Amino acid sequence: MDFIAAVTRIMRAETILRGDTDAPTTFSDLQHGATIQLAQVAIQDELNELTSDNILPYEHSTSGSIATTNGTRSYSLASDFTRFYGVPMLLTGTTQIFEYRGGEERLKLVFPSYKTDAGTPSWFYFDLATTKKIAFYPVPTSADTYTYDYEKDVSVTSATDTLPFHSEQEAQAFCRLAARRFKYLYQEKDVAGLIQDPEHQKARAALAAMITGKSPAKSYAPVYR
């Protein structure tokens, strides 16, 4: 399901579109322009919530890599990098490189010359800049390739962008979830109330159950005999 199809489904579910009312074909359609924008926001906000909870399988990417060069300390991460998948770690051959505990602030206290010390990297740390980068300590002295798993950006912006779900059924379940947020936005209610909204909770649980790829437990507690 693409972005505009999800917007249309939400608008039909909330009876904004009725009967033979034409569905939007672009996000610039003047008819129902305001509600189209609200549906877009509802979808994007719900995707951000799911991403923050590491629920979406589409997030996982194994294609991250960094090629070091002699004397270069800092390197850009993948352009769609959101955060490391699992434990922040780089791999070269069979060698694992982990994030320096305490980050750059701690590193410069322990190793004042950390930006110039050279050798085989023992750790990496986030280099705070305008793009997401990491740097190595010590500064690399050789050309090596480091790979990493990460969670990628799965946001949707264009009408034809595909929602990050494995099946149409999952996408439909997500639309049910996003429709609840849309209702709050459309009725100008405080979206903070969604945390206690039973319909929103039920829709989120249904979606999560589909995504996990295994049958849910038959009961919430053990049966005692």
N, C-alpha and C positions, 0 to 999 in steps of 0.2 A: 504494500500500500504506500502510495506517495503522499507527500505533505498536503497537497490540495484535496486529495480524496479523503484524508483524515479530517480536514476542516469541514468538508461537505457532510461527512457522516455525523460529526458533532452537531452541526447546525440542523440536520434532520432529526437527530435524537432529541434535541431541545425544541423542536417544532418551529424553528426559525424559517426553515424551508418546509413547505407543505404541499401535498398533492403534486401537481405538475409544475410547481415553481422551478425555474431553471437553476441548476446548480452552478456555482461560480466556475469559470474556466481559467481565470487568472486572479492573482491577489490584488490586481488593480481594478477589478470590476467595481463599478460605482454602486450597483444595487447591493444592499447589505454590507457596504464597505466597512462600517464600524464593527459589526459582529464578526466579519471575516478576520479583522485584526485581533479581536478578543480571542477568537478560536486559535489563531496562530500563537498568541501569548500563552494560552492555556497549555497547548501542546509542548511548546518549548520549555515552559516552567516545569511541567511534569517530567519531561526527559531529563532536565537538569537534576531533579530530585532523584530519579532512578540512577543516574550516573553517579551522584554523590554517594549512593548506597551500594555501588558496585553490583548492580543487579543485571545489567544488560550484557549478554555474551558478545555482542558486536563490539564492545569496548576493547576486548583483549586483542592485542597485536603482538606478534613475535618477530616483527621485521625491523625493530630498532637496532641501529648500528652506529658506531663511531670509529673513524679511522684516525689514529693519532699520528702526529708528526713531531720530529725532534724540536724541542723548545717551545711548543705550543701548549699552554696551560688549560685554556677554556674551549669548549666545543658546544655547538648547538644540538639540542635534542630534536627528535622528529617534529615536523611542522604541525602535526595533529596530536602531539603529546599532551595528555592531561595530567597523568601521574604514573609512577611505576606500578606495575602489576605485582601485587604481593610484596615481598621483601625487596626494597630497593637494592638492585644488584646488577653488576656488569660481569660478563663472562668472556674470557679470551682463552681459547683452548680448553683446558680443564681448570683454569685459575679463576677464582671468584674475587671480585673487587666490590667491597661494600661501602656504603655511605659513612663518612666520618661522623662519629657521634658528637653532636654539639654543633656541627656545621662549621662554616667559615669563621664565625665569631670565636668559637673554641679553638679552632685550628691556629689562628694567628696569635693566640695567647701561648699555646704550647710550642709552636714552631714559628717564631717571628719572621723568618725568611722563607715562609712557605711558598711565596710566589716565584722564587728563584731557585730553591732547592731542586736539583735534578736527579733523575734516576728512574727505576722501574716503579710505576704507580702502586701504592699500597691502599689508597682510599680515593674516593671522589666526594665532592660536595657541591651543593647548588651554588652557582655563580649568579648572584642577583643582578639582572640586567633587564633590558626592555623585551628580550625574548627568553624563553626557557633554555638555560644552559647549565652544564655541569663543568667542573674543573677537576683536575687530578692533582694529588699530592703523593710523591714528588712530581714535578713537571716531567712529562715523558721525554725520553731521550731516543726512542726508536719508533718505527712505524709498526703499529699493531692495530688489529681490528677487535673492538669490543661490541658484543651484542647484548640486547636487553629486551625484556618483555615489558609492555606498557599498556595503559588504558588510553585509547585514542578518543579524540573528539568525535561524537556521534550526533552533533546538533544538526538540525535541519533549518534551512533558510529559504531555498528556492522552492517553487511550487512542485517541481518534479523530483525533489530529493526524496529518497526512500526512507521510510521509518526504520529504525534499527532493530527489526524483529525477524525471527526465523520463518514465521508463517503468517498467513493472513489472519488466522484465528487469534494469534497473539496481538497482532495489530488492532483487531477489532476490540479485544479486551482492553488494550491501552486506550482506545478512543472512549470507551465507557469511563475509564478513570479520568481522562482529560476533560470529558464532558461535565463531570462534577465540578471541576475547577472553573470551567467556562461559566457554569450556572452562577457561581459565586461572583465572578467578575461581571457578568451581565446584570445581575441584581444588585451590584455595588455592595456586596457583603464583604466582611473582613475575611480574607483567605486563611487567616490564622485558625479559623474555625474548622478548616478541613481536617486538622489533626484529630478532632473528635467527631467527625462526620461519619456515621456508620456506613453510608453508601460508598463514600470514598475509600474507607478502610476495606470494605468487602471487594470493591473493584481492584484495589491494589493487591489484595491477597489472592484473588483469582488469577491476575496476571502473573504474579510471582510463582504460583503453583504450576502454571503452564511453562514458564521459563526454566524451572529447575530440571525438567526432563526426567522426573521420576514420580511415581505415585505417592500422593500424600499419605501421612499416617492415618490409620483408621480411627484412632482415638487420641486424646490429648494426655492420657495418663495410663499407667499400667493397670491391667485387670487383676485383681486379687481374688484368689480362690480359697 
